[in-house]
Amino acid sequence: MTEIKRKGSRSTKEIPKEILEQLNNGQIETANLVEWLAVDQSILLENLLQQVNRIEYLNPILSEIEALKKQTVNTINEAIGTGIFYQLRENNDSKFLEIISNHKSDVVRCWATYSVGKNSKLSVKEMLEQIQPFSADKHFGVREICWMAVRPTISKNLTESIKILSNWTSHEDENVRRFASEATRPRGVWCEHIEELKQNPELALAILEPMKSDNAKYVQNSVGNWLNDASKTQPEFVKTICEKWKTESPTKETAYIIKKALRTIEK
């Protein structure tokens, strides 16, 4: 039976009580950002752990949340994901990782991404291989959180990461291609900047060049935003690359990317 796609409410107050209960029980996915922000992650966590008979994991994970200096949706999401990773490791609980990685709730799948991102035993190659299925997730929330989960490792291992991610730019799934760009944005969104790319954006040309005329708007937006980020510290680089692309790739897709790339410069 095909699931009916919901539009989602326009404000938190408009979310029906029964929908919020289902979200907090992990029975349905969030339909939009409003719902994603409205989920009570602590309640969802408790319900999840009760459902899978792992309630003993709850208090240690709640302690991770309480220790936060600033509690936001993203910091709580990361704290729960990190807490789950510690419990997985301490209890050698690979079954639970499988459960949350494939869970109905997109928020729960977001938590699973940190079990990849926080695992220091993984090589860069292994980490990116394990995060790729999340980068292809059908839900926008999981796709955003997954690159944030591994971005610190990407930033610390930039050359190797760019080399690996450059191969993703030809992937058949536009979500995977978009990850390569989004995860390496110099400034990014809701995350620490990558100073090396702010100062030397040319280091990521192996990712940007193959996607300069990508047919997916989702990818085009990311590449355009990547270059717009770079324009705030290296405007001449961005102007030069855009002029080059105009000549090399006179397509409507490239023109769209260039327009987004130059929007700060042309203000």
C-alpha positions as CSV (number, residue, x, y, z in Angstrom):
1,M,0.0,0.0,0.0
2,T,1.4,3.4,-1.0
3,E,1.8,5.9,1.8
4,I,-0.1,9.1,1.2
5,K,2.3,12.1,1.1
6,R,1.3,14.8,3.6
7,K,1.9,18.5,3.0
8,G,2.6,19.2,6.6
9,S,1.5,22.2,8.7
10,R,2.7,25.8,8.2
11,S,3.3,26.4,11.8
12,T,3.8,24.4,15.0
13,K,0.5,25.5,16.4
14,E,-1.3,24.0,13.3
15,I,0.1,20.5,13.7
16,P,-2.8,18.2,14.6
17,K,-2.4,16.6,18.1
18,E,-2.6,13.1,16.6
19,I,0.1,13.9,14.0
20,L,2.5,15.2,16.7
21,E,1.8,12.0,18.8
22,Q,2.6,9.8,15.8
23,L,5.8,11.8,15.2
24,N,6.9,11.5,18.8
25,N,6.2,7.8,18.7
26,G,8.3,7.3,15.6
27,Q,5.3,6.1,13.6
28,I,5.5,8.6,10.7
29,E,8.1,10.8,9.1
30,T,8.1,14.6,9.3
31,A,6.5,16.2,6.3
32,N,8.3,19.5,6.4
33,L,10.8,21.6,8.4
34,V,8.0,22.8,10.7
35,E,7.2,19.3,11.8
36,W,10.9,18.4,12.0
37,L,11.5,21.2,14.4
38,A,8.4,20.3,16.4
39,V,9.4,16.8,17.3
40,D,10.2,16.4,21.0
41,Q,13.4,14.3,20.5
42,S,13.6,13.3,24.2
43,I,10.1,11.8,24.1
44,L,10.8,10.2,20.8
45,L,14.0,8.7,22.2
46,E,12.2,7.3,25.3
47,N,9.4,5.8,23.1
48,L,12.0,4.3,20.7
49,L,14.0,2.7,23.5
50,Q,10.8,1.3,25.1
51,Q,9.7,-0.2,21.8
52,V,13.0,-2.0,21.3
53,N,13.6,-3.0,24.9
54,R,16.6,-0.8,25.5
55,I,15.3,1.6,28.1
56,E,18.5,1.3,30.1
57,Y,20.1,3.5,27.4
58,L,17.9,6.4,28.2
59,N,19.4,8.1,31.2
60,P,23.0,8.1,29.9
61,I,21.8,9.7,26.7
62,L,19.6,12.3,28.5
63,S,22.7,13.2,30.4
64,E,24.4,14.1,27.1
65,I,21.5,16.5,26.4
66,E,21.6,18.0,29.9
67,A,25.4,18.7,29.5
68,L,24.8,20.9,26.5
69,K,25.7,24.6,26.9
70,K,23.0,25.5,24.4
71,Q,20.1,23.3,23.6
72,T,18.9,23.7,20.0
73,V,17.2,21.2,17.7
74,N,20.6,20.4,16.0
75,T,22.6,20.2,19.2
76,I,20.0,17.9,20.8
77,N,20.0,15.8,17.6
78,E,23.8,15.5,17.8
79,A,23.8,14.8,21.5
80,I,21.3,11.9,21.1
81,G,23.2,10.6,18.1
82,T,26.4,10.7,20.1
83,G,24.8,9.1,23.1
84,I,23.4,6.3,21.0
85,F,26.9,5.7,19.5
86,Y,28.4,5.4,23.0
87,Q,25.7,2.8,24.0
88,L,26.2,0.9,20.7
89,R,29.9,0.7,21.4
90,E,29.7,-0.2,25.1
91,N,27.0,-2.9,24.5
92,N,28.3,-4.1,21.1
93,D,24.8,-3.6,19.9
94,S,25.0,-3.8,16.1
95,K,21.3,-4.9,16.0
96,F,20.2,-1.5,17.4
97,L,22.3,0.3,14.8
98,E,20.5,-1.6,12.1
99,I,17.1,-0.7,13.6
100,I,17.7,3.0,13.8
101,S,19.4,3.2,10.4
102,N,16.3,1.8,8.7
103,H,13.7,3.2,11.1
104,K,10.4,4.7,9.9
105,S,11.1,8.0,11.6
106,D,13.5,10.3,9.7
107,V,14.6,11.9,13.0
108,V,15.7,8.5,14.3
109,R,17.6,7.9,11.1
110,C,19.3,11.3,11.7
111,W,20.6,10.0,15.0
112,A,22.0,7.0,13.2
113,T,24.3,9.1,11.1
114,Y,26.3,10.1,14.2
115,S,27.1,6.5,14.8
116,V,29.1,6.9,11.6
117,G,30.4,10.4,12.1
118,K,31.6,9.8,15.7
119,N,33.3,6.5,15.0
120,S,37.0,7.5,15.1
121,K,38.0,3.9,14.3
122,L,36.8,4.3,10.8
123,S,39.2,5.5,8.1
124,V,38.0,8.5,6.0
125,K,37.2,6.1,3.1
126,E,35.2,3.8,5.4
127,M,33.3,6.7,7.0
128,L,32.3,8.2,3.7
129,E,31.3,4.7,2.4
130,Q,29.1,4.2,5.4
131,I,27.5,7.7,5.2
132,Q,26.6,7.4,1.5
133,P,23.4,5.5,2.0
134,F,22.2,8.3,4.3
135,S,23.2,10.9,1.7
136,A,20.7,9.1,-0.7
137,D,17.9,9.0,1.9
138,K,14.5,10.1,0.6
139,H,14.1,12.5,3.5
140,F,15.6,16.0,3.4
141,G,16.3,16.0,7.2
142,V,18.5,12.9,7.0
143,R,20.3,14.2,4.0
144,E,21.2,17.4,5.8
145,I,22.2,15.8,9.1
146,C,24.4,13.2,7.5
147,W,26.8,15.6,6.0
148,M,27.0,17.6,9.2
149,A,27.8,14.3,11.0
150,V,30.9,13.7,9.0
151,R,32.0,17.3,8.1
152,P,34.5,17.5,11.0
153,T,36.3,14.5,9.6
154,I,36.1,15.9,6.1
155,S,37.6,19.2,7.3
156,K,40.5,17.6,9.1
157,N,41.2,15.3,6.1
158,L,40.4,17.6,3.2
159,T,42.7,16.4,0.5
160,E,41.7,12.7,0.9
161,S,38.0,13.6,1.3
162,I,37.9,15.7,-1.8
163,K,39.6,13.0,-3.8
164,I,36.9,10.5,-2.6
165,L,34.0,12.8,-3.0
166,S,35.1,13.8,-6.5
167,N,34.1,10.3,-7.6
168,W,30.6,10.9,-6.2
169,T,30.0,13.7,-8.7
170,S,29.1,11.2,-11.4
171,H,26.8,9.1,-9.2
172,E,23.4,8.4,-10.7
173,D,21.6,9.7,-7.6
174,E,21.4,13.4,-7.5
175,N,21.3,13.4,-3.7
176,V,24.7,11.7,-3.5
177,R,26.1,14.2,-6.0
178,R,24.7,17.0,-4.0
179,F,26.3,15.7,-0.8
180,A,29.8,16.0,-2.4
181,S,29.2,19.8,-2.8
182,E,27.2,20.5,0.3
183,A,29.5,18.7,2.7
184,T,32.5,20.7,1.6
185,R,30.9,24.2,1.4
186,P,33.4,26.7,2.8
187,R,30.9,28.3,5.1
188,G,28.1,25.8,5.1
189,V,24.9,26.1,7.1
190,W,24.5,25.4,10.8
191,C,28.1,24.2,11.0
192,E,31.7,25.4,11.4
193,H,33.4,26.9,8.4
194,I,36.2,25.2,6.6
195,E,38.9,27.8,6.7
196,E,41.2,26.1,4.2
197,L,38.5,26.2,1.6
198,K,37.5,29.8,2.4
199,Q,41.1,30.8,1.6
200,N,41.9,28.3,-1.1
201,P,38.6,27.3,-2.8
202,E,40.4,26.0,-5.8
203,L,41.2,22.9,-3.8
204,A,37.7,21.7,-4.4
205,L,37.6,22.2,-8.1
206,A,37.7,18.4,-8.5
207,I,34.2,18.4,-7.0
208,L,32.8,21.6,-8.6
209,E,34.0,21.2,-12.2
210,P,32.1,17.9,-13.0
211,M,28.9,19.4,-11.7
212,K,29.0,22.8,-13.4
213,S,26.1,21.8,-15.7
214,D,24.4,19.2,-13.6
215,N,20.8,18.6,-14.7
216,A,19.4,18.5,-11.1
217,K,18.3,21.8,-9.6
218,Y,19.1,20.3,-6.2
219,V,22.8,20.0,-7.2
220,Q,22.8,23.3,-9.1
221,N,21.7,25.1,-6.0
222,S,24.4,23.5,-3.9
223,V,27.2,24.3,-6.4
224,G,25.9,27.9,-6.7
225,N,25.8,28.2,-2.9
226,W,29.3,26.7,-2.6
227,L,30.7,29.4,-4.9
228,N,28.7,32.1,-3.2
229,D,30.3,31.0,0.1
230,A,33.8,31.3,-1.5
231,S,33.0,34.7,-3.0
232,K,32.9,36.2,0.5
233,T,36.6,35.6,1.0
234,Q,37.9,35.0,-2.6
235,P,35.7,37.0,-5.0
236,E,38.3,37.0,-7.8
237,F,38.5,33.3,-7.8
238,V,34.7,33.0,-8.2
239,K,34.6,35.7,-10.9
240,T,37.3,33.9,-12.8
241,I,35.7,30.4,-12.6
242,C,32.3,31.8,-13.6
243,E,33.8,33.5,-16.7
244,K,35.6,30.2,-17.6
245,W,32.4,28.2,-17.2
246,K,30.4,30.7,-19.3
247,T,32.7,29.9,-22.2
248,E,33.2,26.2,-21.6
249,S,29.6,25.4,-20.7
250,P,27.0,27.7,-22.3
251,T,24.0,25.8,-20.9
252,K,21.0,27.0,-18.9
253,E,22.1,24.8,-16.0
254,T,25.5,26.5,-15.8
255,A,23.9,30.0,-16.2
256,Y,21.7,29.2,-13.2
257,I,24.7,28.1,-11.1
258,I,26.7,31.2,-12.1
259,K,23.8,33.5,-11.2
260,K,23.6,32.0,-7.7
261,A,27.4,32.1,-7.4
262,L,27.7,35.8,-8.1
263,R,24.7,37.0,-6.1
264,T,26.8,38.4,-3.2
265,I,29.4,39.9,-5.5
266,E,26.7,41.6,-7.6
267,K,24.8,43.1,-4.7
